[in-house]
Amino acid sequence: MKKLFIFIAAIAAFTGCKNQSTTYAELGSKPVKKGEIYLVTPDGAVTSTGEQWVGAFKKGAENKLVIFFYGGGVSVDAYSAAHGLSKDSLGFFFFDDMTLWKQIAYNCFKSSFGNDTATNPFKDWSVALLPYTTGDFHIGSGEFEYINLEGQLDTLYHHGYTNFRLFMDRVMPYVGTPDAIVVTGSSAGGFGTSFLSEDITELFPEVKNFVTCVDASQLYWDKFPEVCKNVWQAPEHIANRFHSDNSVLDCLTALHQDKPYVKILFTCSVRDFALVTYNNYFEHGAKTLGTKEEGEIFQQRLQRFVTSLLAMDSTAGVFIWDDMIFNEATNLTVHTIETGKDFHTDRGGNGSIANWLYDAVEGNVRVVGLDCFEK
């Protein structure tokens, strides 16, 4: 029963919206209309199971661009590789079903960055949406063999980086040189954001109003450098940035050093239940819902990370929040904020995270919610 509870909660957290069937036109099949959402189906892009991978793109009325990386768990070894969502719906480690993502991506988008109300500062921006089914934080470029739940040799296609590059090749002709770019993502997509933002600056070298925003992406494991290199087979220029048990800090540090004009933002709830759950697997070998004590350890680690981030870059922005409790007994907080309507709602009297992010685009980078660490 506990596994079922974790599964249902994780689905809600990773998607932030309800599933329903949605149809799209294919990008390139007809002239692009502003405000319409198009499927992007690059040749050679595959999911973890080798099926066709697809992304989505909306052409906005403004010459500004959001690149959004979706989340959905992670695979780091043979055990987690065998427990994709389609293989084990209760004990899953990562989303591996492209059909599911085609159903939910539209609804997540319409709730958050694609919200068409006047209160959404991004409603007229172009948006490139990268779903996630490869278990590699969007940076893999190889295959990983493992024994599946039927006892047979199987292959997991960690092609997140390959898909990303093929997708951007398709989308870039439709965006030109934007006046501003926001690269962001939630959960596994926030990891992808921190790992791939520097690649994106290279794709748009003329854009200097560039914001990187990481949402709910903090895991602490000293084996990530090994996984990045040997399991996901990430490109060498990315793998070389991994040095410590905090890969997000490693890559944001490199980004700040190499591209100091990039405005770096980070947001997370103070005792994020999903991140605690995955850290339990890395540290204890079991992906179990965290205890109150484990939540407090996460909070202490998160505070140290934020301190390091602000010391590294005095212009960095942070929004820490604690006003949505996931589990009263453990005092663990909700996971991610950017994939649902709560992206646009006030957080504890500090305004919405959407407006905090937009303020950074306009040059007003703010630090919010550090008092949550004292509670």
C-alpha positions, 0 to 999 in steps of 0.5 A: 500500500505504501508503494501505491501511495508513493506512485500516485503522489509521484505521478501528481508531482511530476506532471502537475496536471491531469491526463487527457488525449490531445492532438497536435499538428506536426511542425513543418507540415504547414505554416506555423501559426502563432499560439498553436502547439506543434509536435516535433518528431526528429528522425533518430530520436528515441525513447528509453525503449527505442520507440519514437521520441517527440517534443513540442513547440509553440510559436509566440507573438514575442521574440522571446523563448522558453526551453523547458525540460520535463522531469520524470525520475532517473535510472542509474543502474541495472535495477532502476533500468528494469523498473520503468513506469511501463514495466512496474507501475508501483515501484517505478524509477522513471517515465518510459512511455512516450504516449503518456507524455504526449497526453500530459505535456499539453495540459502541464504546458497550458497550466504553467508557461502556456497559461493564456491569462493576462497574469502569465508573463510568459503567455506570448513567448515561444516555448520549446518543450522537451518531454523525458523518457530516457532516464538520463537527466536529458544528457545520455548518448549511449545504450545500457544493457540490463536484465529485465523483469522477465529475466531477459537481456534488454537495452535501455536507450539513454539518448536524452542528449541525442534527442535534445540536439535533434530537437533543437536542430528542428526548432531553431529555424523557427525562433531565430535570435530571441531577445531573451531566453529562459532555460528551465525544467522541473525535477529531472528536467531541472537537472537537465537545465543545469547540465545543458544550459551551457550547450544552449548558450553556444547555440544562441551566442548572440543572446545575452539576456539569458536565464537558467532556472532549476526547479526542484533538482537536488540529489546528493550522491558521489557516484553521479560522475561515474553514472554520467560517464559509464551508464548514461554515456554523456558527452565528454564536455558534460561528464567532465563537469561532474566532480562531487556529490552535488552535480547541479552545483558542479555544473552551475559553477562551470556555467557561471565561470564560462558564461558569467552573463547568464542569470542563475535561478534556483527554486525548491520546497524546503523538504521535497518529498520526491527528492528525499525518496530518491536520495533514500535509494542512493544512500540506503538502497531502497526508494522509500518515502522519507521520514521526518528526520530524513526531511530535516537532513535534506533541508540542511543539505539544501541550505548548504547548497543555497549558501554555496550558490549565492557565494559562487554568484552574488547575482544568483536568484533563489526562491525557497518555499514551504507553504505546501505540505505533502505529508503532515506526519513527516512534514515533507513538502511538495515536489516541483512548482513549474508544471501546474497552476501553482506556478502562478499563485502566491507563495507565502506572501512572496508573490508567484514563482512565475513573476519571480522568474520573469523579474529576473528576465527584466534584470531584477534577480531576487532572493526569496524564502531563506527564512524557511531554513530557520523554521 
